[in-house]
Amino acid sequence: MLYAGIAIIITGIVSALSPILREWYAHRKRKEREGRDRH
């Protein structure tokens, strides 16, 4: 029962963070591409 609760909490955290992480990752990729073009 304890593991089920932990799994639900982790799933909630991951689902909340995934859009933020995706946005950050996309932003980082864009910045790298711009940096490459500048040089």
Secondary structure, 3 states (H helix, E strand, C coil): CHHHHHHHHHHHHHHHHHHHHHHHHHHHHHHHHHHHHHC
